[in-house]
Amino acid sequence: MKVIKDLKLKRRAIATLSGMHFFGNPSKKLKIVGVTGTNGKTTTATTLYKVGTALGYKCGLIGTVENIIVNESRPAKNTTPGPLDLNKLLNEMVEKGCEYVFMEVSSHSIDQNRIAGVNFVGGVFSNLTHDHLDYHKNMESYFQTKKKFFDNLSKDSFVLTNIDDSYGLKMIANTKAKKYTYGFNNKADFGEKIKSSLIGGFNEYNILAVFAVTKILNFDEQKVRDILLNVTPPAGRFENFTSEKGVTGVVDFAHTPDALEKIIKTAKNIVKDNGKVISVFGCGGDRDPMKRSIMGKIGASLSDIAIFTADNPRSEDVEKIIETMCVELAPEQLQKIKKFTDRNEAIQEAGKIAQKGDIILLMGKGPETYQDIKGVKHPWNDIEKLKQTLK
């Protein structure tokens, strides 16, 4: 434990020194809003960036899919970069004239002190569900890590929390920042439904969070409403199309039990007439094995047909991962599933089964451009594979 603590102290020192001495405290010259939670970070931060940009502000985005400096996109290596890369990025944003930065804040970055010394004008909490327990060990540790982000905000900043999430109010209990709440099921500071082109109940929360932040930042409300009417989802977040034979393909990054359940339920709500929901997903290797059987059960019970397959197996055997996904399934659920260790074959099988009016949900990888197998990252693109299959 001593070595781990020392490493965290070193990271804090690097973060502080890189911000203060190498780059001249760039975060103090920007209005940075951090977004954290298990699900919804990318959609919320990206939509805030799109809204701010559409309003004419020079904005930056730091996130899972990409980093953007005033419309210049760069691939992202991590959800939240390491301290040197982060402060270098923030410094470039200052040099390009950015006023606002919308930033995803991962639990790993909080725990590893990657964001130490960064000056946030606000923080947003979306939700907390089962994820990263291979790293955090249990939900209490995961919660306490997330909570540090809000505990460290200054009295001059704001926090916006999802009051409908069981962790919502606990997350901001000790913050010095000005508190705001959003939600639909409990009395909240922001609780109205905002019209948007984004699909799904989970996106109702994401869009409400975006709207609330823009209100707190004093953006023009009517213009924000107009922009949100036609805003597009980030790559790999319920990204959808309809094939010539009338099958809807959806690609989503859902890789947690909660996200999986919400995506499948959304598809069940929008599928028409006698259409089926065919889900294709797996569980990552060398990551949180406790969620595999939970995800398997959710997929098998909610989908009309569930296809279990590979999703970045890394050093693990795909067959063993899939078998772990099946351990809690009842006999009737086992009859609803198919197993393919090759992700491409799984997608092709879904395409063969699908008929007009059906929805194929391809989940887990979203916008990722590789498959991590035995230490080799093979080129991969879910949306392109699905489009090719459904031609």
C-alpha positions as CSV (number, residue, x, y, z in Angstrom):
1,M,0.0,0.0,0.0
2,K,2.9,2.3,0.7
3,V,4.1,2.1,-2.9
4,I,0.6,2.8,-4.2
5,K,0.3,5.9,-2.0
6,D,3.7,7.1,-3.0
7,L,2.7,6.7,-6.6
8,K,-0.4,8.7,-6.1
9,L,1.5,11.5,-4.4
10,K,4.0,11.5,-7.3
11,R,1.1,11.9,-9.7
12,R,-0.4,14.7,-7.7
13,A,3.0,16.4,-7.7
14,I,3.3,16.0,-11.5
15,A,-0.2,17.3,-12.0
16,T,0.4,20.4,-9.9
17,L,3.9,21.1,-11.3
18,S,2.8,20.7,-14.9
19,G,-0.1,23.0,-14.4
20,M,1.6,25.7,-12.4
21,H,5.1,25.7,-13.8
22,F,5.2,24.2,-17.2
23,F,2.1,25.7,-18.6
24,G,1.3,28.7,-16.3
25,N,-2.0,27.4,-14.8
26,P,-4.1,27.1,-18.0
27,S,-7.2,25.9,-16.1
28,K,-7.5,29.2,-14.3
29,K,-7.8,31.0,-17.7
30,L,-10.7,28.7,-18.8
31,K,-14.2,27.9,-17.6
32,I,-14.0,24.2,-17.1
33,V,-17.1,22.0,-16.4
34,G,-16.3,18.5,-15.4
35,V,-18.8,15.7,-15.9
36,T,-18.6,12.4,-14.0
37,G,-20.7,9.3,-13.3
38,T,-20.9,5.8,-14.7
39,N,-23.0,6.5,-17.7
40,G,-23.8,9.6,-19.7
41,K,-20.5,11.4,-19.4
42,T,-19.7,11.4,-23.1
43,T,-23.2,12.4,-24.3
44,T,-23.5,15.2,-21.7
45,A,-20.0,16.7,-22.2
46,T,-20.2,16.4,-26.0
47,T,-23.6,17.9,-26.2
48,L,-22.5,20.8,-24.0
49,Y,-19.6,21.4,-26.4
50,K,-21.9,21.3,-29.4
51,V,-24.3,23.8,-27.8
52,G,-21.6,26.2,-26.7
53,T,-20.0,26.1,-30.1
54,A,-23.4,26.6,-31.9
55,L,-23.9,29.7,-29.7
56,G,-20.7,31.2,-30.9
57,Y,-18.4,30.5,-28.0
58,K,-14.9,29.1,-28.6
59,C,-15.0,25.7,-26.7
60,G,-12.9,22.7,-25.9
61,L,-13.9,19.1,-25.3
62,I,-12.0,16.5,-23.4
63,G,-13.5,13.0,-23.5
64,T,-13.6,9.3,-24.3
65,V,-14.2,9.5,-28.0
66,E,-12.2,12.6,-28.9
67,N,-10.5,15.8,-27.7
68,I,-11.6,19.0,-29.6
69,I,-10.0,22.4,-29.6
70,V,-12.2,24.9,-31.4
71,N,-13.5,22.4,-34.0
72,E,-10.1,20.6,-34.4
73,S,-10.6,17.0,-33.4
74,R,-7.9,14.7,-32.0
75,P,-8.2,11.0,-31.0
76,A,-8.5,10.4,-27.2
77,K,-6.2,7.9,-25.5
78,N,-8.0,8.0,-22.2
79,T,-11.3,9.4,-21.0
80,T,-9.3,11.8,-18.9
81,P,-5.6,12.4,-20.0
82,G,-2.6,12.1,-17.7
83,P,-1.6,15.3,-15.9
84,L,1.1,16.4,-18.4
85,D,-1.1,15.7,-21.5
86,L,-4.1,17.3,-19.8
87,N,-2.3,20.6,-18.9
88,K,-0.7,20.7,-22.4
89,L,-4.2,20.3,-23.9
90,L,-5.6,23.0,-21.7
91,N,-2.8,25.3,-22.6
92,E,-3.4,24.8,-26.3
93,M,-7.1,25.6,-25.6
94,V,-6.0,28.9,-23.9
95,E,-3.8,29.7,-26.9
96,K,-6.6,29.1,-29.4
97,G,-8.9,31.4,-27.4
98,C,-11.2,28.9,-25.8
99,E,-13.5,30.3,-23.1
100,Y,-15.4,27.1,-22.1
101,V,-14.1,23.5,-21.7
102,F,-16.4,20.5,-21.2
103,M,-14.5,17.6,-19.7
104,E,-15.3,14.0,-18.9
105,V,-13.8,13.1,-15.5
106,S,-13.2,9.4,-15.0
107,S,-13.0,7.7,-11.6
108,H,-9.5,6.5,-12.5
109,S,-8.4,10.1,-13.1
110,I,-9.7,11.2,-9.7
111,D,-8.1,8.3,-7.8
112,Q,-4.8,8.7,-9.7
113,N,-4.7,12.5,-9.1
114,R,-4.6,13.2,-12.8
115,I,-6.8,16.2,-12.3
116,A,-5.1,17.6,-9.2
117,G,-4.7,21.4,-9.5
118,V,-7.3,21.8,-12.2
119,N,-9.6,24.7,-11.6
120,F,-13.2,23.7,-12.3
121,V,-16.1,26.2,-12.5
122,G,-18.6,23.4,-12.1
123,G,-19.1,19.7,-11.8
124,V,-21.9,17.4,-13.0
125,F,-22.9,14.0,-11.6
126,S,-25.0,11.7,-13.8
127,N,-25.3,8.4,-12.0
128,L,-23.4,5.6,-10.3
129,T,-23.9,1.9,-11.2
130,H,-21.8,-1.3,-11.3
131,D,-18.6,-0.7,-13.2
132,H,-14.8,-0.7,-12.7
133,L,-15.0,-2.9,-9.6
134,D,-11.9,-4.7,-10.8
135,Y,-10.2,-1.4,-9.9
136,H,-12.3,0.0,-7.1
137,K,-13.1,-3.4,-5.5
138,N,-16.6,-2.4,-4.3
139,M,-19.3,0.2,-4.8
140,E,-18.5,2.1,-1.6
141,S,-14.9,2.6,-2.8
142,Y,-16.1,3.6,-6.3
143,F,-18.5,6.1,-4.7
144,Q,-15.9,7.6,-2.4
145,T,-13.6,8.1,-5.3
146,K,-16.2,9.9,-7.4
147,K,-17.2,12.0,-4.3
148,K,-13.6,13.4,-4.0
149,F,-14.1,15.3,-7.2
150,F,-17.1,17.2,-5.7
151,D,-15.5,17.5,-2.2
152,N,-12.5,19.4,-3.8
153,L,-14.6,21.9,-5.8
154,S,-14.3,25.5,-4.5
155,K,-17.0,27.7,-3.0
156,D,-16.9,29.7,-6.2
157,S,-18.0,26.8,-8.4
158,F,-21.2,24.9,-8.8
159,V,-22.4,21.3,-8.7
160,L,-25.3,19.8,-10.5
161,T,-26.4,16.3,-9.4
162,N,-29.0,13.8,-10.5
163,I,-31.4,13.8,-7.6
164,D,-33.2,10.6,-8.9
165,D,-30.0,8.6,-8.6
166,S,-29.6,6.9,-5.2
167,Y,-26.1,8.4,-4.9
168,G,-27.1,11.9,-6.1
169,L,-27.4,13.8,-2.9
170,K,-24.8,11.8,-1.0
171,M,-22.3,12.6,-3.8
172,I,-22.5,16.4,-3.1
173,A,-23.0,16.2,0.7
174,N,-19.6,17.7,1.6
175,T,-19.0,20.0,-1.3
176,K,-18.3,23.7,-0.8
177,A,-19.7,24.5,-4.2
178,K,-23.2,26.0,-4.9
179,K,-25.6,23.0,-5.2
180,Y,-28.2,22.4,-8.0
181,T,-30.3,19.3,-8.7
182,Y,-32.0,17.9,-11.8
183,G,-34.4,15.0,-12.3
184,F,-37.9,13.9,-13.0
185,N,-39.0,11.8,-10.0
186,N,-38.1,14.0,-7.1
187,K,-38.4,17.8,-6.5
188,A,-35.4,19.3,-8.3
189,D,-34.1,22.7,-9.4
190,F,-34.4,21.5,-13.0
191,G,-37.1,19.0,-13.8
192,E,-38.7,19.8,-17.1
193,K,-38.6,17.7,-20.2
194,I,-36.6,19.3,-23.0
195,K,-37.4,18.5,-26.6
196,S,-34.5,16.8,-28.4
197,S,-33.7,14.6,-31.3
198,L,-31.9,12.1,-29.0
199,I,-33.6,8.8,-28.3
200,G,-34.2,7.0,-25.0
201,G,-35.1,7.7,-21.4
202,F,-31.4,7.8,-20.4
203,N,-31.0,10.7,-22.9
204,E,-33.8,12.6,-21.2
205,Y,-31.5,12.8,-18.2
206,N,-28.5,13.7,-20.3
207,I,-30.3,16.5,-22.2
208,L,-31.8,17.8,-18.9
209,A,-28.3,18.0,-17.4
210,V,-27.1,19.9,-20.5
211,F,-30.0,22.3,-20.3
212,A,-29.4,22.9,-16.6
213,V,-25.7,23.6,-17.1
214,T,-26.5,26.1,-19.8
215,K,-28.9,27.9,-17.5
216,I,-26.4,28.0,-14.7
217,L,-23.8,29.4,-17.2
218,N,-26.4,32.0,-18.3
219,F,-26.5,30.9,-21.9
220,D,-29.4,32.1,-24.0
221,E,-32.3,29.8,-23.1
222,Q,-34.3,30.0,-26.3
223,K,-31.3,29.5,-28.5
224,V,-30.2,26.5,-26.4
225,R,-33.7,24.9,-26.8
226,D,-33.5,25.4,-30.5
227,I,-30.1,23.8,-30.8
228,L,-31.1,20.8,-28.7
229,L,-34.0,20.1,-31.1
230,N,-31.6,18.9,-33.7
231,V,-28.5,17.9,-31.8
232,T,-26.9,14.7,-32.9
233,P,-25.5,11.9,-30.6
234,P,-21.8,11.4,-30.2
235,A,-20.3,8.6,-32.2
236,G,-21.2,5.2,-30.9
237,R,-23.9,6.5,-28.5
238,F,-27.2,5.0,-29.8
239,E,-25.8,5.7,-33.3
240,N,-28.5,4.3,-35.6
241,F,-29.5,3.8,-39.2
242,T,-32.2,1.8,-41.1
243,S,-31.2,-0.6,-43.9
244,E,-32.9,-0.9,-47.2
245,K,-34.8,-4.0,-46.0
246,G,-36.1,-2.1,-43.0
247,V,-33.9,-3.4,-40.2
248,T,-32.7,-0.7,-37.8
249,G,-29.1,-1.0,-36.7
250,V,-28.0,0.6,-33.4
251,V,-24.4,0.8,-32.2
252,D,-23.8,1.8,-28.5
253,F,-20.9,1.9,-26.1
254,A,-23.1,0.2,-23.4
255,H,-20.7,-2.0,-21.4
256,T,-22.2,-1.9,-17.9
257,P,-25.3,-3.7,-16.6
258,D,-27.2,-0.5,-16.1
259,A,-26.4,0.9,-19.6
260,L,-27.2,-2.5,-21.2
261,E,-30.6,-2.6,-19.6
262,K,-31.5,0.9,-20.5
263,I,-30.4,0.5,-24.2
264,I,-32.4,-2.7,-24.6
265,K,-35.5,-1.3,-22.9
266,T,-35.3,1.8,-25.2
267,A,-35.2,-0.5,-28.2
268,K,-38.2,-2.5,-26.9
269,N,-40.1,0.8,-26.5
270,I,-39.5,2.0,-30.1
271,V,-39.6,-1.3,-32.0
272,K,-42.8,-1.4,-34.1
273,D,-45.6,-4.0,-34.4
274,N,-44.1,-7.5,-34.2
275,G,-40.5,-6.4,-34.6
276,K,-37.8,-8.2,-32.5
277,V,-34.9,-6.8,-30.6
278,I,-31.7,-8.7,-31.3
279,S,-28.8,-7.8,-29.0
280,V,-25.2,-8.5,-29.8
281,F,-22.7,-8.0,-27.0
282,G,-19.9,-9.4,-24.9
283,C,-17.8,-8.6,-21.8
284,G,-14.2,-7.3,-21.9
285,G,-11.4,-9.5,-20.8
286,D,-9.1,-8.7,-17.8
287,R,-11.9,-6.4,-16.5
288,D,-14.5,-6.6,-13.7
289,P,-15.6,-10.3,-14.1
290,M,-18.4,-9.8,-11.5
291,K,-20.6,-8.0,-14.0
292,R,-20.5,-10.7,-16.7
293,S,-23.2,-12.9,-15.4
294,I,-25.4,-9.9,-14.6
295,M,-25.0,-8.6,-18.1
296,G,-25.7,-12.0,-19.5
297,K,-28.9,-12.3,-17.6
298,I,-30.1,-8.8,-18.6
299,G,-29.4,-9.4,-22.2
300,A,-31.1,-12.8,-22.3
301,S,-34.1,-11.8,-20.4
302,L,-34.9,-8.5,-22.1
303,S,-33.9,-9.3,-25.7
304,D,-36.0,-11.4,-28.1
305,I,-32.7,-12.9,-29.2
306,A,-29.3,-12.4,-27.5
307,I,-26.0,-13.2,-29.2
308,F,-23.0,-13.4,-26.9
309,T,-19.7,-12.7,-28.4
310,A,-16.2,-11.1,-28.0
311,D,-15.6,-7.6,-26.8
312,N,-11.9,-6.8,-26.3
313,P,-11.1,-10.2,-24.8
314,R,-7.5,-9.1,-24.2
315,S,-5.5,-12.0,-22.6
316,E,-8.6,-14.0,-21.7
317,D,-10.3,-16.9,-23.6
318,V,-13.5,-15.7,-25.3
319,E,-15.3,-19.0,-24.7
320,K,-14.6,-18.8,-20.9
321,I,-15.9,-15.2,-20.8
322,I,-19.1,-16.2,-22.6
323,E,-19.6,-19.2,-20.3
324,T,-19.4,-16.9,-17.3
325,M,-22.0,-14.7,-18.9
326,C,-24.3,-17.8,-19.0
327,V,-24.0,-19.0,-15.4
328,E,-27.2,-17.4,-14.1
329,L,-29.4,-18.1,-17.1
330,A,-32.5,-20.2,-16.7
331,P,-33.1,-23.0,-19.3
332,E,-35.7,-20.9,-21.2
333,Q,-33.2,-18.0,-21.3
334,L,-30.4,-20.3,-22.6
335,Q,-32.7,-21.2,-25.5
336,K,-32.9,-17.5,-26.5
337,I,-29.1,-17.0,-26.8
338,K,-26.5,-17.8,-29.5
339,K,-22.8,-17.9,-28.9
340,F,-20.0,-16.8,-31.3
341,T,-16.4,-16.3,-30.2
342,D,-15.8,-14.2,-33.4
343,R,-17.5,-10.8,-33.2
344,N,-17.8,-10.5,-37.0
345,E,-19.6,-13.9,-37.2
346,A,-21.9,-12.8,-34.4
347,I,-22.9,-9.6,-36.4
348,Q,-23.4,-11.7,-39.6
349,E,-25.7,-14.0,-37.7
350,A,-27.7,-11.1,-36.4
351,G,-28.0,-9.8,-40.0
352,K,-29.3,-13.2,-41.2
353,I,-31.9,-13.5,-38.5
354,A,-33.2,-9.9,-38.7
355,Q,-36.4,-9.1,-40.6
356,K,-38.1,-5.9,-41.6
357,G,-39.1,-4.0,-38.4
358,D,-36.4,-5.7,-36.2
359,I,-33.7,-3.8,-34.3
360,I,-30.2,-5.0,-34.0
361,L,-28.4,-3.7,-31.0
362,L,-24.6,-4.0,-31.3
363,M,-23.2,-3.0,-27.9
364,G,-20.0,-2.6,-26.0
365,K,-17.5,-1.0,-28.3
366,G,-19.3,2.0,-29.6
367,P,-16.8,4.2,-31.5
368,E,-13.7,2.1,-30.7
369,T,-11.5,1.4,-33.8
370,Y,-9.9,-1.9,-32.6
371,Q,-10.4,-5.3,-31.1
372,D,-7.9,-6.1,-28.3
373,I,-7.0,-9.8,-28.6
374,K,-4.0,-11.4,-27.0
375,G,-2.1,-8.1,-26.8
376,V,-2.7,-7.1,-30.4
377,K,-5.1,-4.3,-31.4
378,H,-6.8,-5.4,-34.6
379,P,-8.5,-2.7,-36.7
380,W,-12.3,-2.8,-36.1
381,N,-15.4,-0.6,-36.5
382,D,-18.8,-1.7,-35.2
383,I,-20.9,0.7,-37.2
384,E,-19.2,-0.1,-40.5
385,K,-19.4,-3.9,-39.8
386,L,-23.1,-3.6,-39.1
387,K,-23.8,-1.5,-42.2
388,Q,-21.9,-3.9,-44.4
389,T,-23.8,-6.8,-42.9
390,L,-27.2,-5.1,-43.5
391,K,-26.6,-4.0,-47.1
